[in-house]
Structure formats: C-alpha cells, structure tokens
C-alpha cells in the first residue's frame, strides 16, 4: 500500500480523485454487464450452493450501488506513524475501497503463428505485435506500467493517438490516474469497460482477463490497436500491443 501512496503523492492524486475513479470503474463495468457485453468472454460454470446447483454467468464483484459517499467512510490503509514520518509527502489516501480485491478466476488465451493458424483453419482474432518489460524504480515501483508504455510506443514508433483501446491495471486507482496524466487519451478509449477495481484481480490471470476484455471491445467498436499494461508480481511491469485486422 505504501507504493500506491508514493505514486499518488508523486502525481498529486488526492483521495477524492481515487474514490471518483473507483466509482467510474464500477459504473462502466455495470453498464457493460447490463448490456450483456461481458457474456462473450465469460465461460459459465456450475457450482453447488446450499445443496443446489446453479450456473455462474455474471461477474459478482461489480457494485452497481457504489458511491463516493460510501467510499469516504473507509479509513486509510497506511496509518503507521513511523511510516508517516519517514514519508511526509504521503496523504494516507489509499483504502480498501479504491484498491482492487482479490477474486477467484481463470483465463485462457491461444497464441500461434500465422502459418500454423492457416494450417488448422483458424481465423486469427488479433495479432500480437509488440511487447515490452520495464524494470521497477525501487523508489516508485508502481510507476513501471508508465515506463513499459513509453518503451512499447517508442519501439513501435507509435503515439497514444493511434490507440483505439487502452487497458491499464487497476490494482490501485492511483495507477490508471497516473497513467492518464502522462498519456492523455479519450476517456472513451481508456478502461472503457471498467477494470480490476470493479471486476477484481484473479490471481495469475489478471493480464489475460484484460486482453480478453480489450479484444472483445476492439471487435465490437471496429478498433484496430489496443494496448494493455500492468505491474508484474515479481516487480516491474509489462505492456503489450495487439492489432485487429
């Protein structure tokens, strides 16, 4: 949580910004869910509950009634006076409300070269056309997705203006807010279907979930390029670029 506080302090992101962005994530995800637009990326599973079998067809983490007023009632996660003295720049604005929860889930993605796809008669839904890894700054580890984004755009000689969809991990609300401060993009193209703040982070497959959501959105809107970035468990971050043709 300290890493998130340091990132928020660096970019001047206040508590009200974090909470407002969190509500936005839930609202966008709930709108997409209500329209049935998450259905193509969800594999229904049958579970036993109270002695009965039922199908799970919808994401259960989205809070359609979330408000900033409710979020304001939550206390900060960093209250240690020693930490506060060591880092006077932090404002203790990170809460469990503007941080993503851990959820259960699994994802699968099929990746192959174009020749093999043709041999199997498989039509590619998108092309994987770029990848970058950024090493973490020990003083500001959660800024790594920003560096990974800069690297991949430079490698591909592209600008953010050429992107039709952007997925930035929402482990903490300050991460996407810092990203948009560095890379101004249309709000309609940036995490337009909500993110981990609303959907949660399924362990070890949050990135695949993001790519799946991005791919479906690109197909639905006729977009071409999509960029996805998130922090890695081992430190640092990565970014990947896909293209729909």
C-alpha positions in Angstrom: 0.0 0.0 0.0 2.9 2.4 0.6 3.9 2.0 -3.0 0.5 3.3 -4.0 0.7 6.2 -1.6 4.0 7.2 -3.1 2.6 7.1 -6.6 -0.4 9.2 -5.6 1.9 11.7 -3.9 4.2 11.9 -6.9 1.3 12.8 -9.3 -0.7 14.9 -6.9 -3.6 12.5 -6.8 -6.0 13.2 -4.0 -8.4 10.9 -2.1 -11.4 12.4 -3.9 -9.8 11.6 -7.3 -9.2 8.0 -6.2 -12.7 7.4 -5.0 -14.3 9.1 -8.0 -12.3 6.9 -10.4 -13.3 3.8 -8.4 -17.0 4.6 -8.8 -16.4 5.2 -12.5 -14.9 1.8 -12.9 -17.9 0.1 -11.2 -20.4 2.2 -13.2 -18.7 1.3 -16.5 -18.5 -2.4 -15.7 -22.1 -2.5 -14.5 -23.3 -0.8 -17.8 -21.4 -3.3 -19.9 -22.6 -6.2 -17.8 -26.2 -5.0 -18.1 -25.9 -4.8 -21.9 -24.7 -8.4 -22.0 -21.3 -7.3 -23.4 -19.3 -9.4 -21.0 -21.0 -12.6 -22.0 -18.7 -13.4 -24.9 -15.7 -13.5 -22.6 -17.3 -15.5 -19.7 -17.4 -19.3 -19.6 -20.4 -20.3 -17.4 -19.6 -22.7 -14.6 -21.9 -24.8 -12.5 -21.4 -24.6 -8.7 -23.1 -26.1 -5.7 -24.7 -23.6 -3.3 -26.9 -24.6 -0.4 -27.4 -28.0 -1.8 -28.5 -26.7 -5.2 -26.7 -26.5 -8.5 -26.6 -23.1 -10.2 -24.8 -21.6 -13.1 -22.5 -18.6 -12.6 -22.9 -16.4 -15.7 -22.1 -13.0 -14.4 -19.2 -11.3 -12.6 -20.2 -11.0 -8.9 -17.7 -8.3 -7.9 -19.3 -5.3 -9.5 -21.1 -3.0 -7.1 -23.8 -1.1 -9.0 -24.7 1.0 -6.0 -21.2 2.2 -5.1 -21.0 5.9 -4.3 -18.2 8.3 -3.3 -20.1 8.9 -0.1 -19.8 5.3 0.8 -16.1 5.2 -0.1 -15.5 8.3 2.1 -16.4 6.3 5.2 -13.4 4.0 4.7 -10.2 4.7 6.6 -6.8 4.7 5.0 -4.7 1.5 5.0 -1.4 3.3 5.9 -1.7 4.7 9.4 1.6 3.7 10.9 3.1 6.9 12.4 6.6 5.7 11.7 5.8 5.3 8.0 4.2 8.7 8.0 7.2 10.3 9.5 9.5 8.6 7.0 7.3 9.7 4.1 5.8 13.1 4.9 4.7 13.5 1.3 2.0 10.8 1.5 -1.5 11.7 2.4 -2.8 8.3 3.5 -5.5 8.2 0.8 -5.4 4.6 -0.2 -8.2 2.5 1.2 -9.6 -1.0 0.6 -12.3 0.8 -1.4 -10.1 2.3 -4.0 -7.9 -0.8 -4.2 -8.8 -3.9 -6.2 -9.9 -7.0 -4.3 -8.5 -10.5 -5.0 -11.1 -12.8 -6.6 -11.2 -16.4 -8.0 -11.0 -16.9 -11.7 -9.1 -18.5 -14.6 -8.3 -17.4 -18.1 -7.1 -19.0 -21.3 -5.6 -17.5 -24.5 -4.5 -19.3 -27.6 -1.4 -17.9 -29.3 0.2 -19.3 -32.5 2.0 -18.2 -35.6 0.0 -17.3 -38.7 1.2 -20.3 -40.7 0.0 -22.7 -38.0 -3.3 -20.9 -37.8 -3.8 -21.3 -41.6 -3.0 -25.0 -41.4 -5.6 -25.5 -38.7 -8.2 -23.4 -40.4 -8.3 -20.9 -37.5 -9.1 -17.3 -38.2 -6.9 -15.0 -36.0 -8.9 -12.6 -33.9 -5.9 -10.3 -33.5 -2.2 -10.1 -34.0 0.3 -9.8 -31.1 2.6 -7.1 -32.4 4.6 -5.7 -29.5 5.8 -6.4 -26.0 7.9 -4.5 -23.5 9.1 -5.0 -20.0 10.1 -2.2 -17.6 12.3 -2.7 -14.5 10.9 -1.2 -11.4 12.2 2.0 -9.8 12.8 1.0 -6.1 11.5 4.4 -5.0 8.4 4.3 -7.2 7.6 0.7 -8.2 4.1 1.3 -9.3 5.2 3.7 -12.0 6.6 0.8 -14.0 3.5 0.5 -16.3 4.1 4.0 -17.4 7.7 3.2 -18.4 6.6 0.0 -20.1 4.1 2.0 -22.1 6.8 4.5 -23.2 9.0 1.7 -24.3 6.5 -0.1 -26.4 5.3 3.1 -28.1 8.9 4.0 -28.9 9.7 0.5 -30.1 6.7 0.6 -32.5 7.2 4.3 -33.4 3.6 4.9 -32.4 1.7 7.6 -30.3 -1.1 7.2 -27.9 -3.3 8.9 -30.5 -3.1 5.8 -32.7 -4.6 3.6 -30.0 -8.2 2.6 -30.1 -8.4 0.9 -26.7 -6.2 1.1 -23.6 -6.3 -1.3 -20.6 -4.3 -0.2 -17.6 -4.4 -2.4 -14.5 -6.5 -1.0 -11.6 -4.8 -2.8 -8.7 -4.9 0.7 -7.1 -6.9 3.6 -8.5 -3.8 5.8 -8.5 -2.1 3.7 -11.2 -4.6 4.5 -14.1 -4.8 8.1 -12.9 -1.1 8.5 -13.1 -1.1 6.8 -16.5 -3.7 9.2 -17.9 -1.7 12.1 -16.5 1.3 11.0 -18.6 -0.6 9.8 -21.7 -3.7 11.9 -22.3 -6.3 9.8 -24.1 -10.0 10.0 -24.6 -11.9 8.6 -21.6 -14.0 6.6 -24.0 -10.9 4.6 -25.0 -9.3 4.2 -21.6 -10.6 1.2 -19.5 -14.0 1.8 -21.1 -15.5 -1.4 -19.6 -14.3 -0.8 -16.1 -11.3 -2.7 -14.7 -9.9 -4.5 -11.7 -11.5 -2.1 -9.2 -14.9 -3.4 -10.3 -14.0 -6.9 -11.5 -11.3 -7.8 -9.0 -7.9 -9.4 -9.8 -8.0 -13.2 -10.4 -4.6 -14.5 -9.2 -2.1 -15.1 -12.0 -4.5 -14.3 -14.8 -5.5 -10.6 -14.5 -3.5 -9.8 -17.6 -5.3 -12.3 -19.7 -8.6 -11.0 -18.4 -7.6 -7.5 -19.6 -6.5 -8.7 -23.0 -9.8 -10.7 -23.4 -11.9 -7.6 -22.5 -9.8 -5.4 -24.8 -10.1 -7.8 -27.7 -13.9 -8.1 -27.4 -14.1 -4.3 -27.2 -12.0 -3.7 -30.3 -14.1 -6.2 -32.2 -17.3 -4.5 -31.0 -16.1 -1.0 -31.9 -14.2 -1.8 -35.1 -10.9 -0.6 -33.4 -7.5 -1.6 -34.7 -4.8 -1.1 -32.0 -5.1 -2.0 -28.3 -2.5 -1.5 -25.6 -2.6 -3.4 -22.2 -0.2 -2.8 -19.3 0.1 -4.0 -15.7 2.6 -4.5 -12.9 4.2 -7.9 -12.6 4.2 -9.9 -9.4 8.0 -10.2 -9.5 8.3 -6.4 -9.8 8.4 -4.1 -12.8 5.7 -4.1 -15.4 5.0 -5.1 -19.0 3.0 -3.7 -21.9 1.7 -5.5 -24.9 0.2 -4.3 -28.2 -2.4 -6.2 -30.2 -3.8 -5.4 -33.6 -7.2 -6.4 -35.1 -7.0 -6.6 -38.9 
